[in-house]
């Protein structure tokens, strides 16, 4: 497989792992840390919480020693 193909697969994997971590992180933080329900937390806040956690995980996974997806310049 070419370099482009493996890089694309790695980027898709990073995106999937990041979104999954964002959803799980949001659920844990809302239910256990804030001790409230998702309905009380609000849809907009849920969206931005998942997005910010997913971005943080994606930046960490982008590192050259983890996935080396070259999304961000090092």
trRosetta pair geometry for C-beta under 8 A, 3 or more apart (Angstrom, degrees):
i j d omega theta_ij theta_ji phi_ij phi_ji
1 5 4.2 -110 177 86 105 136
1 6 5.5 121 109 -49 120 89
2 5 4.8 100 55 4 76 101
2 6 7.3 -153 92 1 41 85
3 6 6.2 -60 -148 42 31 103
3 7 6.0 32 155 -20 66 112
4 7 5.8 -60 -145 39 27 112
4 8 6.2 29 157 -21 64 108
5 8 5.8 -54 -147 34 28 110
5 9 6.5 27 155 -16 63 106
6 9 5.6 -52 -147 37 35 112
6 10 6.3 36 154 -19 66 105
7 10 5.7 -54 -147 37 31 111
7 11 6.4 31 153 -19 64 106
7 69 6.6 121 -162 -148 77 62
7 70 6.9 -31 -146 35 122 114
8 11 5.7 -54 -147 36 31 111
8 12 6.5 32 154 -18 64 104
9 12 5.8 -53 -149 35 32 111
9 13 6.4 33 152 -19 64 106
10 13 5.6 -54 -148 37 32 113
10 14 6.3 35 153 -21 65 104
10 67 5.1 154 -176 179 112 106
10 68 7.4 -28 164 73 159 63
10 69 5.0 -164 120 -96 111 90
11 14 5.6 -50 -146 35 33 113
11 15 6.4 35 154 -19 64 104
11 69 4.9 122 -83 -157 74 127
11 71 6.7 124 -119 -66 106 110
12 15 5.7 -53 -148 36 32 111
12 16 6.4 30 154 -17 65 107
13 16 5.8 -56 -146 38 31 110
13 17 6.2 26 158 -14 66 108
13 67 7.1 -170 86 -130 113 138
14 17 6.0 -57 -143 41 28 107
14 18 6.0 29 158 -21 64 112
14 58 5.7 90 159 -135 104 79
14 61 4.8 168 -134 115 99 133
14 62 6.6 72 -152 -72 152 69
14 67 5.4 -178 -73 90 113 171
14 69 5.4 -63 -16 -42 153 155
14 71 7.6 -143 99 -21 157 138
15 18 5.8 -57 -144 38 26 112
15 19 6.4 22 160 -15 63 107
15 58 7.1 28 -95 -108 48 120
16 19 6.1 -56 -146 38 27 105
16 20 6.3 26 157 -16 63 110
17 20 5.8 -58 -147 40 30 111
17 21 6.1 29 156 -18 66 109
17 57 6.9 -137 122 145 88 126
17 61 6.4 128 85 -89 131 162
18 21 5.8 -56 -145 39 28 109
18 22 6.2 32 153 -22 63 107
18 54 4.2 86 153 -163 93 79
18 55 7.4 76 -175 -62 129 20
18 57 4.5 168 -124 90 75 110
18 58 4.1 14 -102 -62 151 88
18 61 6.6 -123 -65 20 99 140
19 22 5.4 -52 -146 35 33 115
19 23 6.4 31 157 -18 66 103
19 50 7.4 31 -150 172 65 108
19 54 5.3 24 -88 -121 44 133
20 23 5.9 -53 -148 36 30 108
20 24 6.2 23 157 -11 65 109
21 24 5.9 -57 -140 44 30 106
21 25 5.7 32 159 -20 66 113
21 53 6.3 -143 122 143 85 105
21 54 6.6 141 73 -101 88 60
21 57 4.4 118 82 -86 148 169
22 25 5.8 -55 -139 40 24 111
22 26 6.2 26 159 -20 61 108
22 49 7.6 148 -174 123 88 63
22 50 4.0 84 150 -168 112 66
22 51 6.7 67 -156 -54 146 15
22 52 7.8 138 -132 61 109 43
22 53 4.1 149 -120 83 69 102
22 54 3.3 -30 -52 -52 138 90
22 57 6.8 -132 -51 18 79 131
23 26 5.8 -55 -148 35 27 110
23 27 6.4 26 155 -17 63 107
23 50 5.7 24 -78 -127 53 116
24 27 5.8 -55 -148 37 31 111
24 28 6.3 27 156 -15 66 108
25 28 5.9 -57 -144 40 29 108
25 29 6.0 23 161 -15 66 111
25 49 7.7 -152 108 154 94 95
25 50 7.7 144 67 -115 94 53
25 53 4.2 -173 80 -163 146 157
26 29 6.0 -59 -141 41 26 106
26 30 6.1 18 163 -13 65 111
26 46 6.1 88 178 -152 140 71
26 49 4.5 117 -114 115 105 116
26 50 4.8 -39 -39 -73 146 75
26 53 6.3 -147 -49 14 81 146
27 30 6.2 -61 -142 40 24 103
27 31 5.9 5 169 -3 64 117
27 38 7.8 -27 -115 -76 69 115
28 31 6.4 -65 -134 47 22 98
28 32 5.5 -27 -174 27 63 119
28 33 7.0 57 135 -11 70 101
29 32 7.2 -62 -108 55 13 80
29 33 4.7 -30 -150 34 56 128
29 34 6.3 49 151 -9 67 101
29 49 6.9 -147 73 -175 137 135
30 33 7.5 6 -34 50 11 85
30 34 5.3 -33 -141 44 39 123
30 36 6.1 -77 -179 69 78 84
30 37 7.6 20 152 163 112 12
30 38 6.0 69 132 -87 154 65
30 41 5.0 -41 -137 -65 125 155
30 46 7.5 -5 -62 -102 151 87
30 49 7.5 107 -52 112 106 170
31 34 7.6 57 13 55 11 82
31 35 7.4 31 167 -105 33 31
31 36 7.7 -115 -103 61 31 42
31 37 7.8 37 -101 -108 72 38
31 38 8.0 -20 -64 -48 86 81
32 35 7.0 9 -167 -72 17 63
34 41 7.1 92 97 -94 154 111
36 40 4.6 -107 173 81 114 130
36 41 5.7 136 103 -58 121 86
37 40 4.8 94 57 9 82 101
37 41 6.9 -142 97 -9 43 89
38 41 5.4 -53 -145 33 35 116
38 46 6.3 43 -158 -87 94 136
41 45 5.3 -126 158 85 84 127
41 46 6.0 95 110 -60 118 89
42 45 4.4 74 74 16 101 108
42 46 6.6 -165 94 -13 50 87
43 46 5.5 -54 -146 34 31 114
43 47 6.4 34 156 -21 65 104
44 47 5.7 -52 -152 33 32 114
44 48 6.5 19 156 -8 65 108
45 48 6.0 -59 -143 44 32 103
45 49 5.9 35 157 -22 67 109
46 49 5.8 -56 -143 37 27 111
46 50 6.3 25 159 -16 63 107
47 50 6.1 -60 -151 38 25 107
47 51 6.3 22 154 -17 62 113
48 51 5.4 -53 -141 40 34 115
48 52 6.1 31 162 -19 67 106
49 52 6.1 -55 -143 37 27 104
49 53 6.4 22 160 -11 63 109
50 53 6.1 -62 -147 42 27 106
50 54 6.0 26 157 -19 65 114
51 54 5.7 -58 -142 39 26 111
51 55 6.3 27 159 -20 64 106
52 55 5.8 -49 -145 34 31 111
52 56 6.5 32 155 -17 62 105
53 56 5.8 -56 -152 37 32 112
53 57 6.4 27 154 -14 66 108
54 57 5.8 -57 -145 41 31 108
54 58 6.1 33 155 -22 66 108
55 58 5.6 -54 -143 37 30 112
55 59 6.4 32 157 -20 64 103
56 59 5.9 -52 -149 33 29 110
56 60 6.6 27 153 -15 62 106
57 60 5.7 -56 -150 39 34 112
57 61 6.1 27 154 -14 68 110
58 61 5.7 -57 -141 43 30 107
58 62 6.1 40 155 -32 64 105
58 71 7.4 -38 161 66 106 159
59 62 5.6 -49 -147 25 29 117
59 63 7.9 55 150 -43 54 81
59 72 6.6 27 -129 -7 79 152
60 63 6.3 -28 -176 -14 39 112
60 66 7.0 58 143 -6 66 166
61 66 5.2 -126 -150 120 46 141
61 67 5.1 26 165 5 84 126
61 69 7.4 33 123 -2 88 123
62 66 7.4 46 51 65 14 116
62 67 6.5 -51 -108 63 26 105
62 68 7.7 80 179 -104 47 15
62 69 5.2 -79 -127 45 73 102
62 70 7.7 -167 -168 -15 95 12
62 71 5.0 -88 -125 40 132 105
62 72 5.4 78 134 23 152 102
63 66 4.7 72 64 11 92 106
63 67 7.5 91 55 33 55 68
63 68 7.4 -40 113 -70 38 56
63 74 7.8 95 -139 -104 54 121
64 68 4.6 50 -139 -99 53 95
64 74 5.9 -4 -34 -75 118 163
65 68 7.5 97 -20 -54 15 96
70 73 8.0 26 -163 -94 69 45
